[in-house]
Amino acid sequence: MNADMTQKATETAVTNEAKSAQPNKTRYHCYGKTMDPHSATAQFFINVVDNTFLNFSGEHAQGYGYCVFGEVVEGMDVVDAIAKVKTGQRMGHSDVPVEEVVIHEIREM
């Protein structure tokens, strides 16, 4: 989604590799997806607590889980600050930041 809550253009979806990925623990970030386990494109989230219920549990729609693809190694204070922003309803979506939150840069280490 763009900041105005419209769908953004994306590349082809990736195959869910959660079966062999790291577990969903604090600091790890994962692909966002729809109910289709192999639908991840541009969205991601960062675990701010351990979320073991998001791990792979079986090769079926609900069991694929969310694939971890990286870890926050610096700047967790920024992630924690983002996690504390006020959220609400916006454009048919719930739990959306009331004020726009923009990540300007992410670097691979």
Secondary structure, 3 states (H helix, E strand, C coil): CCCCCCCCCCCCCECCCHHHCCCCCCCEEEECCCCCCCCECCCEEECCCCCHHHCCCCCCCCCCCCCEEEECCCCHHHHHHHHCCCEEEECCEEEEECCCCCCCCCCCC
